[in-house]
Each structure stands twice: as C-alpha cells, then as structure tokens.
Amino acid sequence: MEICNTCPSISEEDLRAALAELKTYVDITEEDLMKIYVLAVRNARVRRSTMVPVRTVMTENVVSATRDMSIHEAARLLSEHKITGMPVISEDNRVIGVISEADILSPEGAKKENAVNKLLRRLRGRRGTMRPDAERVEAAMNAPPITTLPDADIKEVAAVLDMRRIKRLPVVDHDGKLVGIISRGDIIRAMGKKP
C-alpha cells in the first residue's frame, strides 16, 4: 500500500473500525497496529526521499521502429542515431517489441554462429535461404517487450536491466503507449549527479 503525504492521520477508532471490517481474529492490539502504521509511514517517507523516478532521467525523444519496417531500415536508424536498440511500436504508439543490433544480426530462427555470415550475405544483396518475412522487424524483434512506468524507481529498473541482461527499457504510460526510454547510461548519469 502506497502511503502519501496527504493521507489523513489515523486514530485508534479508525484502526478499530478497520479491524472490525476484516471479520477475522487478528492477534494484535490497536496500540501495536498504530505503532506499525507509524513505522511504515516513516519508512515509506525515507524510501520516497531516496527514490529517483524514471521520468526524471529517461530520454523522451525516442527513436523507434514499426513492425513492418525492413531490417535494413532498422539497422540504418540504429547506426544513424548511434544506439544499440529501440522499441517497436504499433500504429497507435503502443510498444509491441524491442529490436537490437543483436536481433538484426541474428533474426529469429537463425543460428548464432551463422549471424555474421548472414549479415555479410545481406550486405552483398544475397538473401540465401532466409524467409521473406525475416526481412521485417516483426520477425526479428523481441516480444512481448519488458517495459517500465514513468513513476518507477530507477533502482528497480537497474535491477531488471541487470537480471535480464538488457541495456534499455521502453517507458510506457498506463495504456502501454511509448513516452520515453531509459538506458543503463541514463541510470549511470543519474547516479553521478547524486551527492
């Protein structure tokens, strides 16, 4: 339960009423419950005071791809903007996947050891045995995407990036629409600004 600064103070009567609503026996006194509540509020305030919301460090102007974009166009965008990955969005700006340099080098179904050879064949204009639909972003992207919300703490995002061994997360609103992107670099820069 998130506790806000504008929450009203709780009295013993409020706690008694809440306990009655539970309609079950709880082996705790109202006084102990009030102490727990006070400690929880204090801990929440400390946590919030050290929290850095994603929205304060994310990049808002996001380079993105569409599912029907060619792999070559996606590679051009990554190279042109000097980035290693980008979200894939639908017609209504919802994030439906993520495509990275590694995905372009090794489209779905391709063996990792042949990725460089496949790239060289593509650069020379030879498609080899590649399926026609494999030339589209939709065939190479990672889906469903792992995303975050603007109000998430960057510490939580850093943990996800580390655990999943990825470099960036699209930032979406509650409707799944793209509002930004947060990368490892953004988090490092934010940590460098902290006293």
PASEBA-1860 file (N, C-alpha, C; in nm, 3 decimals):
! residues 195
1> MEICNTCP> 0.085/-0.118/0.000/0.000/0.000/0.000/0.089/0.124/0.000 ~ 0.067/0.213/-0.096/0.144/0.337/-0.104/0.085/0.437/-0.006 ~ 0.170/0.501/0.070/0.124/0.599/0.168/0.168/0.736/0.123 ~ 0.074/0.827/0.107/0.107/0.960/0.055/0.118/1.062/0.168 ~ 0.181/1.175/0.136/0.197/1.282/0.235/0.064/1.346/0.273 ~ -0.034/1.334/0.186/-0.163/1.399/0.212/-0.262/1.307/0.281 ~ -0.220/1.185/0.317/-0.311/1.092/0.385/-0.349/1.148/0.522 ~ -0.474/1.131/0.563/-0.515/1.179/0.695/-0.450/1.096/0.804
9> SISEEDLR> -0.436/1.156/0.922/-0.381/1.079/1.033/-0.485/0.976/1.077 ~ -0.436/0.866/1.129/-0.525/0.757/1.167/-0.538/0.754/1.318 ~ -0.660/0.740/1.362/-0.686/0.734/1.506/-0.709/0.589/1.546 ~ -0.715/0.568/1.678/-0.743/0.434/1.728/-0.882/0.387/1.684 ~ -0.977/0.481/1.673/-1.112/0.445/1.628/-1.107/0.393/1.484 ~ -1.024/0.458/1.401/-1.010/0.414/1.261/-0.953/0.272/1.257 ~ -0.854/0.245/1.342/-0.795/0.112/1.345/-0.896/0.008/1.393 ~ -0.975/0.045/1.497/-1.078/-0.046/1.549/-1.179/-0.078/1.439
17> AALAELKT> -1.219/0.023/1.363/-1.316/0.002/1.254/-1.256/-0.087/1.145 ~ -1.128/-0.065/1.114/-1.062/-0.145/1.011/-1.052/-0.291/1.055 ~ -1.017/-0.313/1.182/-1.010/-0.449/1.234/-1.147/-0.517/1.229 ~ -1.252/-0.442/1.259/-1.387/-0.498/1.256/-1.426/-0.537/1.113 ~ -1.380/-0.459/1.014/-1.411/-0.489/0.873/-1.346/-0.619/0.827 ~ -1.234/-0.654/0.889/-1.166/-0.777/0.850/-1.250/-0.901/0.879 ~ -1.336/-0.893/0.977/-1.424/-1.003/1.016/-1.347/-1.132/1.044 ~ -1.231/-1.114/1.099/-1.149/-1.228/1.138/-1.066/-1.187/1.259
25> YVDITEED> -1.017/-1.284/1.333/-0.939/-1.255/1.451/-0.796/-1.221/1.409 ~ -0.744/-1.111/1.461/-0.605/-1.071/1.438/-0.541/-1.056/1.575 ~ -0.431/-1.128/1.597/-0.366/-1.129/1.727/-0.270/-1.011/1.738 ~ -0.330/-0.891/1.749/-0.251/-0.768/1.761/-0.339/-0.663/1.828 ~ -0.277/-0.583/1.912/-0.356/-0.479/1.979/-0.364/-0.357/1.887 ~ -0.461/-0.272/1.914/-0.474/-0.150/1.835/-0.351/-0.062/1.853 ~ -0.298/-0.062/1.975/-0.178/0.018/2.002/-0.059/-0.033/1.919 ~ -0.042/-0.166/1.914/0.066/-0.223/1.833/0.045/-0.192/1.684
33> LMKIYVLA> -0.081/-0.201/1.640/-0.111/-0.171/1.500/-0.078/-0.026/1.467 ~ -0.109/0.065/1.559/-0.078/0.207/1.539/0.074/0.227/1.531 ~ 0.151/0.158/1.615/0.297/0.167/1.611/0.349/0.118/1.476 ~ 0.293/0.006/1.429/0.334/-0.049/1.298/0.304/0.052/1.188 ~ 0.186/0.113/1.194/0.148/0.211/1.093/0.245/0.330/1.094 ~ 0.277/0.382/1.210/0.368/0.497/1.221/0.505/0.461/1.164 ~ 0.555/0.343/1.198/0.684/0.298/1.145/0.678/0.281/0.993 ~ 0.568/0.228/0.943/0.553/0.208/0.799/0.552/0.342/0.726
41> VRNARVRR> 0.481/0.441/0.779/0.478/0.574/0.719/0.618/0.634/0.716 ~ 0.690/0.622/0.828/0.826/0.675/0.833/0.916/0.607/0.730 ~ 0.908/0.475/0.721/0.989/0.401/0.623/0.952/0.439/0.480 ~ 0.823/0.459/0.454/0.779/0.499/0.320/0.833/0.636/0.283 ~ 0.833/0.728/0.380/0.888/0.862/0.354/1.038/0.856/0.324 ~ 1.110/0.776/0.400/1.254/0.761/0.376/1.277/0.702/0.237 ~ 1.201/0.597/0.203/1.215/0.533/0.072/1.186/0.631/-0.040 ~ 1.078/0.707/-0.025/1.041/0.804/-0.130/1.143/0.915/-0.142
49> STMVPVRT> 1.206/0.953/-0.031/1.303/1.063/-0.037/1.429/1.021/-0.111 ~ 1.458/0.891/-0.118/1.577/0.844/-0.190/1.542/0.791/-0.329 ~ 1.415/0.791/-0.363/1.370/0.739/-0.492/1.398/0.839/-0.603 ~ 1.443/0.788/-0.717/1.460/0.871/-0.837/1.365/0.815/-0.942 ~ 1.258/0.889/-0.974/1.161/0.837/-1.072/1.221/0.832/-1.212 ~ 1.183/0.729/-1.286/1.228/0.710/-1.424/1.206/0.836/-1.507 ~ 1.091/0.902/-1.490/1.057/1.018/-1.573/1.159/1.131/-1.564 ~ 1.235/1.136/-1.453/1.332/1.244/-1.435/1.463/1.219/-1.509
57> VMTENVVS> 1.487/1.096/-1.553/1.614/1.066/-1.621/1.597/1.003/-1.759 ~ 1.473/0.966/-1.796/1.451/0.898/-1.924/1.472/0.993/-2.042 ~ 1.494/0.935/-2.157/1.501/1.010/-2.283/1.360/1.014/-2.339 ~ 1.310/1.133/-2.370/1.173/1.145/-2.417/1.161/1.134/-2.569 ~ 1.258/1.185/-2.643/1.254/1.175/-2.789/1.313/1.040/-2.829 ~ 1.226/0.943/-2.850/1.270/0.805/-2.870/1.269/0.769/-3.018 ~ 1.380/0.713/-3.063/1.387/0.656/-3.197/1.318/0.521/-3.189 ~ 1.224/0.495/-3.278/1.151/0.369/-3.273/1.133/0.312/-3.412
65> ATRDMSIH> 1.097/0.184/-3.416/1.071/0.113/-3.540/0.925/0.070/-3.542 ~ 0.878/0.031/-3.659/0.745/-0.028/-3.671/0.760/-0.173/-3.715 ~ 0.660/-0.252/-3.690/0.670/-0.396/-3.719/0.694/-0.427/-3.866 ~ 0.642/-0.344/-3.956/0.658/-0.372/-4.099/0.781/-0.304/-4.160 ~ 0.861/-0.236/-4.081/0.985/-0.174/-4.128/1.084/-0.284/-4.167 ~ 1.165/-0.258/-4.269/1.265/-0.357/-4.310/1.379/-0.360/-4.208 ~ 1.445/-0.473/-4.201/1.562/-0.489/-4.115/1.669/-0.387/-4.154 ~ 1.683/-0.362/-4.284/1.783/-0.267/-4.332/1.754/-0.126/-4.281
73> EAARLLSE> 1.626/-0.086/-4.283/1.588/0.046/-4.233/1.611/0.055/-4.082 ~ 1.580/-0.051/-4.010/1.604/-0.053/-3.865/1.754/-0.041/-3.837 ~ 1.836/-0.113/-3.912/1.981/-0.106/-3.895/2.031/0.036/-3.924 ~ 1.974/0.100/-4.027/2.013/0.236/-4.061/1.979/0.331/-3.946 ~ 1.861/0.317/-3.886/1.820/0.402/-3.774/1.914/0.385/-3.654 ~ 1.946/0.259/-3.622/2.035/0.233/-3.510/2.171/0.298/-3.534 ~ 2.223/0.280/-3.655/2.354/0.335/-3.689/2.352/0.488/-3.692 ~ 2.251/0.544/-3.755/2.239/0.689/-3.769/2.229/0.760/-3.634
81> HKITGMPV> 2.158/0.699/-3.541/2.137/0.761/-3.409/2.237/0.710/-3.304 ~ 2.329/0.624/-3.347/2.432/0.570/-3.257/2.372/0.507/-3.131 ~ 2.271/0.422/-3.154/2.207/0.349/-3.045/2.215/0.200/-3.075 ~ 2.197/0.117/-2.974/2.210/-0.027/-2.993/2.076/-0.100/-2.993 ~ 1.967/-0.030/-2.969/1.836/-0.092/-2.971/1.727/0.012/-2.962 ~ 1.605/-0.028/-2.999/1.493/0.066/-2.996/1.361/-0.010/-2.983 ~ 1.259/0.059/-2.930/1.127/-0.005/-2.920/1.062/-0.017/-3.057 ~ 0.975/-0.116/-3.068/0.893/-0.133/-3.188/0.752/-0.096/-3.147
89> ISEDNRVI> 0.691/-0.004/-3.222/0.558/0.045/-3.185/0.453/0.010/-3.289 ~ 0.329/0.004/-3.244/0.215/-0.020/-3.332/0.167/0.113/-3.388 ~ 0.065/0.108/-3.469/0.010/0.229/-3.531/-0.040/0.329/-3.428 ~ -0.084/0.281/-3.312/-0.135/0.372/-3.208/-0.032/0.400/-3.098 ~ 0.097/0.382/-3.130/0.209/0.417/-3.042/0.224/0.326/-2.920 ~ 0.165/0.206/-2.924/0.184/0.109/-2.815/0.312/0.030/-2.843 ~ 0.387/0.004/-2.737/0.511/-0.072/-2.752/0.476/-0.220/-2.766 ~ 0.517/-0.280/-2.878/0.486/-0.420/-2.906/0.610/-0.509/-2.907
97> GVISEADI> 0.727/-0.448/-2.900/0.850/-0.525/-2.901/0.971/-0.434/-2.890 ~ 1.089/-0.494/-2.895/1.215/-0.421/-2.893/1.305/-0.490/-2.994 ~ 1.381/-0.410/-3.069/1.478/-0.467/-3.162/1.615/-0.408/-3.133 ~ 1.715/-0.494/-3.133/1.852/-0.452/-3.102/1.946/-0.493/-3.214 ~ 2.070/-0.448/-3.204/2.172/-0.488/-3.301/2.182/-0.640/-3.306 ~ 2.181/-0.703/-3.190/2.193/-0.849/-3.185/2.077/-0.917/-3.258 ~ 1.956/-0.861/-3.247/1.840/-0.918/-3.316/1.855/-0.905/-3.468 ~ 1.912/-0.794/-3.512/1.931/-0.773/-3.655/2.038/-0.867/-3.709
105> LSPEGAKK> 2.143/-0.888/-3.630/2.250/-0.979/-3.672/2.203/-1.124/-3.674 ~ 2.108/-1.157/-3.588/2.062/-1.294/-3.578/1.910/-1.298/-3.572 ~ 1.841/-1.282/-3.687/1.695/-1.284/-3.685/1.640/-1.417/-3.632 ~ 1.515/-1.415/-3.590/1.452/-1.533/-3.533/1.471/-1.653/-3.624 ~ 1.514/-1.762/-3.567/1.533/-1.883/-3.645/1.675/-1.898/-3.698 ~ 1.755/-1.792/-3.694/1.892/-1.801/-3.743/1.981/-1.856/-3.632 ~ 2.081/-1.932/-3.669/2.175/-1.983/-3.570/2.275/-1.875/-3.537 ~ 2.309/-1.859/-3.410/2.401/-1.756/-3.365/2.535/-1.763/-3.437
113> ENAVNKLL> 2.587/-1.886/-3.459/2.719/-1.897/-3.519/2.720/-1.851/-3.665 ~ 2.604/-1.843/-3.728/2.597/-1.800/-3.867/2.555/-1.654/-3.882 ~ 2.540/-1.582/-3.774/2.488/-1.446/-3.779/2.574/-1.354/-3.865 ~ 2.705/-1.361/-3.850/2.794/-1.274/-3.928/2.786/-1.309/-4.075 ~ 2.783/-1.438/-4.107/2.772/-1.479/-4.247/2.641/-1.431/-4.308 ~ 2.532/-1.440/-4.233/2.402/-1.394/-4.283/2.404/-1.242/-4.306 ~ 2.468/-1.169/-4.214/2.478/-1.025/-4.231/2.558/-0.992/-4.357 ~ 2.671/-1.061/-4.376/2.753/-1.036/-4.495/2.675/-1.066/-4.622
121> RRLRGRRG> 2.598/-1.175/-4.622/2.515/-1.208/-4.739/2.414/-1.096/-4.766 ~ 2.353/-1.046/-4.659/2.256/-0.937/-4.676/2.322/-0.812/-4.733 ~ 2.441/-0.779/-4.680/2.511/-0.660/-4.728/2.550/-0.673/-4.875 ~ 2.576/-0.795/-4.919/2.612/-0.819/-5.060/2.488/-0.835/-5.147 ~ 2.370/-0.827/-5.086/2.246/-0.838/-5.163/2.201/-0.980/-5.185 ~ 2.262/-1.077/-5.118/2.223/-1.217/-5.132/2.143/-1.258/-5.009 ~ 2.028/-1.311/-5.035/1.942/-1.349/-4.922/1.963/-1.492/-4.877 ~ 2.017/-1.575/-4.959/2.036/-1.714/-4.920/1.903/-1.782/-4.896
129> TMRPDAER> 1.891/-1.855/-4.785/1.768/-1.930/-4.756/1.677/-1.856/-4.660 ~ 1.701/-1.728/-4.639/1.621/-1.652/-4.543/1.476/-1.639/-4.591 ~ 1.383/-1.660/-4.501/1.242/-1.643/-4.534/1.214/-1.498/-4.570 ~ 1.123/-1.469/-4.663/1.093/-1.330/-4.699/1.045/-1.246/-4.581 ~ 0.966/-1.306/-4.490/0.916/-1.229/-4.376/1.025/-1.201/-4.273 ~ 1.140/-1.271/-4.283/1.250/-1.248/-4.189/1.320/-1.117/-4.218 ~ 1.289/-1.053/-4.328/1.347/-0.923/-4.362/1.274/-0.809/-4.293 ~ 1.171/-0.837/-4.216/1.092/-0.736/-4.147/1.125/-0.735/-3.998
137> VEAAMNAP> 1.111/-0.620/-3.937/1.138/-0.603/-3.794/1.055/-0.701/-3.711 ~ 0.930/-0.721/-3.748/0.841/-0.808/-3.671/0.899/-0.948/-3.652 ~ 0.973/-0.998/-3.752/1.029/-1.132/-3.743/1.152/-1.138/-3.651 ~ 1.218/-1.024/-3.631/1.342/-1.024/-3.553/1.328/-0.966/-3.413 ~ 1.221/-0.891/-3.388/1.208/-0.822/-3.259/1.182/-0.919/-3.144 ~ 1.213/-0.872/-3.024/1.181/-0.945/-2.901/1.043/-0.900/-2.855 ~ 0.953/-0.993/-2.839/0.817/-0.961/-2.795/0.769/-1.075/-2.706 ~ 0.685/-1.048/-2.608/0.639/-0.916/-2.567/0.752/-0.837/-2.501
145> PITTLPDA> 0.743/-0.706/-2.507/0.851/-0.624/-2.452/0.846/-0.616/-2.300 ~ 0.961/-0.593/-2.241/0.969/-0.563/-2.098/0.970/-0.410/-2.092 ~ 0.878/-0.352/-2.017/0.866/-0.207/-2.011/0.864/-0.160/-1.866 ~ 0.865/-0.029/-1.848/0.854/0.029/-1.715/0.763/0.151/-1.724 ~ 0.722/0.201/-1.608/0.636/0.319/-1.599/0.719/0.440/-1.559 ~ 0.673/0.560/-1.591/0.749/0.682/-1.558/0.772/0.703/-1.408 ~ 0.684/0.651/-1.323/0.698/0.671/-1.179/0.778/0.563/-1.109 ~ 0.827/0.464/-1.183/0.908/0.359/-1.122/1.040/0.416/-1.073
153> DIKEVAAV> 1.100/0.352/-0.975/1.229/0.394/-0.921/1.340/0.340/-1.011 ~ 1.441/0.422/-1.039/1.548/0.376/-1.128/1.626/0.258/-1.067 ~ 1.622/0.243/-0.934/1.688/0.128/-0.873/1.620/-0.003/-0.916 ~ 1.486/0.001/-0.925/1.412/-0.116/-0.970/1.444/-0.146/-1.117 ~ 1.452/-0.040/-1.198/1.485/-0.056/-1.340/1.625/-0.114/-1.356 ~ 1.719/-0.063/-1.278/1.857/-0.114/-1.284/1.861/-0.263/-1.253 ~ 1.782/-0.305/-1.155/1.778/-0.447/-1.120/1.722/-0.531/-1.234 ~ 1.619/-0.482/-1.302/1.561/-0.554/-1.416/1.662/-0.562/-1.530
161> LDMRRIKR> 1.730/-0.450/-1.560/1.830/-0.450/-1.667/1.940/-0.551/-1.637 ~ 1.984/-0.556/-1.513/2.090/-0.649/-1.474/2.041/-0.793/-1.481 ~ 1.924/-0.820/-1.425/1.871/-0.956/-1.421/1.845/-1.009/-1.563 ~ 1.790/-0.926/-1.650/1.754/-0.968/-1.786/1.870/-0.953/-1.885 ~ 1.978/-0.891/-1.839/2.095/-0.866/-1.923/2.058/-0.790/-2.050 ~ 1.985/-0.680/-2.029/1.946/-0.593/-2.138/1.998/-0.453/-2.110 ~ 1.995/-0.367/-2.211/2.056/-0.235/-2.198/1.956/-0.121/-2.183 ~ 1.828/-0.146/-2.211/1.731/-0.037/-2.209/1.591/-0.092/-2.186
169> LPVVDHDG> 1.502/-0.004/-2.136/1.360/-0.039/-2.123/1.277/0.074/-2.180 ~ 1.180/0.041/-2.265/1.084/0.144/-2.306/1.003/0.187/-2.185 ~ 0.971/0.315/-2.179/0.888/0.370/-2.072/0.751/0.394/-2.133 ~ 0.648/0.338/-2.071/0.512/0.347/-2.125/0.417/0.406/-2.022 ~ 0.308/0.462/-2.072/0.203/0.508/-1.981/0.115/0.389/-1.945 ~ 0.007/0.412/-1.871/-0.077/0.301/-1.825/-0.154/0.234/-1.938 ~ -0.154/0.294/-2.058/-0.217/0.233/-2.175/-0.117/0.159/-2.262 ~ 0.009/0.154/-2.218/0.112/0.085/-2.296/0.171/0.169/-2.408
177> KLVGIISR> 0.140/0.299/-2.408/0.192/0.387/-2.514/0.330/0.441/-2.477 ~ 0.416/0.449/-2.575/0.554/0.492/-2.555/0.562/0.638/-2.513 ~ 0.633/0.663/-2.401/0.654/0.801/-2.355/0.803/0.832/-2.338 ~ 0.888/0.729/-2.345/1.031/0.751/-2.330/1.106/0.620/-2.330 ~ 1.236/0.630/-2.304/1.320/0.511/-2.292/1.424/0.540/-2.185 ~ 1.457/0.438/-2.107/1.561/0.454/-2.005/1.667/0.347/-2.030 ~ 1.792/0.390/-2.028/1.903/0.300/-2.057/1.995/0.291/-1.936 ~ 2.089/0.200/-1.945/2.191/0.189/-1.841/2.264/0.323/-1.826
185> GDIIRAMG> 2.294/0.385/-1.942/2.364/0.513/-1.940/2.288/0.621/-1.867 ~ 2.155/0.624/-1.885/2.072/0.722/-1.814/2.083/0.702/-1.663 ~ 2.082/0.577/-1.620/2.090/0.547/-1.477/2.227/0.584/-1.422 ~ 2.332/0.553/-1.497/2.468/0.589/-1.454/2.481/0.740/-1.440 ~ 2.429/0.815/-1.538/2.435/0.963/-1.530/2.359/1.014/-1.409 ~ 2.242/0.955/-1.379/2.164/0.997/-1.261/2.240/0.968/-1.133 ~ 2.307/0.854/-1.127/2.385/0.819/-1.007/2.503/0.914/-0.991 ~ 2.560/0.958/-1.101/2.674/1.050/-1.097/2.635/1.188/-1.045
193> KKP> 2.508/1.225/-1.057/2.460/1.355/-1.011/2.428/1.357/-0.863 ~ 2.407/1.239/-0.805/2.370/1.231/-0.661/2.489/1.268/-0.576 ~ 2.465/1.348/-0.467/2.577/1.388/-0.380/2.638/1.272/-0.306
END
